[in-house]
Amino acid sequence: MRVLLAEDEKRMAAALAALLRQEKYDVDPVADGASAMTALESGVYDIAVLDVMMPELNGFEVARRARGKGIGTPILMLTAKSQLDDKVEGLDSGADDYLTKPFQTKELLARLRALGRRSASFQDGSLHYGDLSLDTATATLVCEATGQSVRLGEKELRILEYMFPNQGQIMTREQLAVKIWGFENEAEYNNVEVYMSFTRKKLAFVGSKVEIKAVRGLGYQLRIEG
């Protein structure tokens, strides 16, 4: 799962990023509200963790603008404020949950797990589309029609984790590059094409009717053949 972490206090941001990476989250830290807004508009994040007090745009305003643009990414608001009115403002601005500093890491991780369950169509730890079942814990792709299964590489897993909940939609190369390599990573677009080719071969290997279709000039689309 890819997490946007918007926190301007450097030591806090570094500690939280290290914790989340240890828990196998992909984390992209940003240090101000404007950068957080730009990142959210990419549409590649499963969860956003927003500090309230940030330069340029505060967390409330980022959440409010994101919801105004129809961005449904689950948002966890972090703040040192503990007054009821501040919590109400955070939730009214569009945040899904609210955590007051200082907090216990176990509570933070529990809340992120809860939000993560909202961000994708998980059934018993798996994602499903067409005749395919994807076990994200073991990176195993199974075609239920043929009974064939295959283990996925890390990038192949990230591609299908992103495309399964968005089946039928066209994913641009830019969106895929950010989702798989990170917001500030300068991965070239041909990297996307290489790993798309690998993923297509895995779909063919298990005999699935699901295919990844290249849409000329736009990107890629996960759909059922025919």
Secondary structure, DSSP 8 states (H G I E B T S, - for coil): -EEEEE---HHHHHHHHHHHHHTT-EEEEESSHHHHHHHHHT---SEEEEESS-SSS-HHHHHHHHHHTT----EEEEES---HHHHHHHHHTT-SEEEESS--HHHHHHHHHHHHHHSS--BTTEEEETTEEEETTTTEEEETTT--EEE--HHHHHHHHHHGGGTTSEEEHHHHHHHHH-TT----HHHHHHHHHHHHHHHHHTT-SEEEEEETTTEEEEEE--
